[in-house]
Amino acid sequence: MAEIPNAPVKRLMIEGSGGLRVSGSSLDLAAERVSNIVRQLGQAAASYAAADGRKTIKDEDVNKAWSEIVA
């Protein structure tokens, strides 16, 4: 089950698709995928913060993690 609410995912999918409708099952799947991406992003960003001896994730950690995930 996705932890990110379906409503913002639906809005973004409709905007990104140029106004196409989104089926309920595809919306659930997209929300689950987004939740997984955010989880992966957090794990990767945490590793960068920890490598610098910090307990706080900063912008630079998120940017590095994002580059790692989308590569």
Secondary structure by P-SEA (a helix, b strand, c coil): cccccaaaaaaaaaaaaccccccaaaaaaaaaaaaaaaaaaaaaaaaaaaaaccccccaaaaaaaaaaaac
